[in-house]
Amino acid sequence: MPRKRKSKIERVRTYLLSGKKLTPKSALTRFGTMRLAAIIHVLRTSFNMNIETDTSKKYATYSLVS
């Protein structure tokens, strides 16, 4: 029986819970998603995760607030 793959939301959630930061470019290469902001929105609303957005550069960097 084949194993079920994790969804992109679950994979991004696991990645952030490990304490790492995530940018749209790294999300594209790691998870194959171009909709990182939408995934972050779902994590904030459905999972009540406290995710910080750093927009000091030309792109957003997301990290979990500890």
C-alpha positions in Angstrom: 0.0 0.0 0.0 1.5 3.4 -1.0 2.1 5.9 1.7 0.1 9.1 1.7 2.2 12.2 1.1 1.8 15.2 3.4 0.0 18.2 2.0 2.0 21.4 1.3 0.3 23.0 4.4 1.5 20.2 6.6 5.0 20.3 5.2 5.3 24.1 5.7 3.9 23.8 9.2 6.4 21.1 10.1 9.2 23.2 8.6 8.2 26.3 10.6 7.8 24.3 13.8 11.4 23.1 13.5 12.4 26.7 14.0 13.5 27.6 10.5 12.7 30.7 8.4 10.9 30.5 5.1 10.9 32.8 2.1 8.7 32.4 -1.1 11.8 31.3 -3.1 12.8 28.7 -0.6 9.2 27.5 -0.4 9.2 27.1 -4.2 12.3 25.0 -4.2 11.6 22.9 -1.1 7.8 22.4 -1.4 6.9 23.4 -5.0 4.4 26.0 -3.9 4.1 29.5 -5.3 1.3 30.4 -2.9 3.2 30.6 0.4 1.2 33.7 1.6 -2.0 31.7 1.2 -0.5 28.8 3.2 0.7 31.1 5.9 -2.9 32.6 6.1 -4.3 29.1 6.6 -1.8 28.3 9.3 -2.6 31.5 11.1 -6.4 31.1 11.0 -7.0 27.3 11.1 -4.0 26.3 13.2 -3.8 29.4 15.3 0.0 29.6 14.7 1.8 32.8 15.7 3.8 33.5 12.5 6.0 36.6 12.2 6.4 38.3 8.8 9.5 40.3 8.2 9.1 42.6 5.2 12.2 44.7 5.6 13.6 43.3 2.4 11.9 43.2 -1.0 10.4 39.8 -0.1 8.7 38.4 3.0 10.4 36.1 5.4 8.2 34.0 7.7 9.1 32.5 11.0 7.4 31.1 14.0 7.3 33.4 17.1 8.5 31.5 20.1 
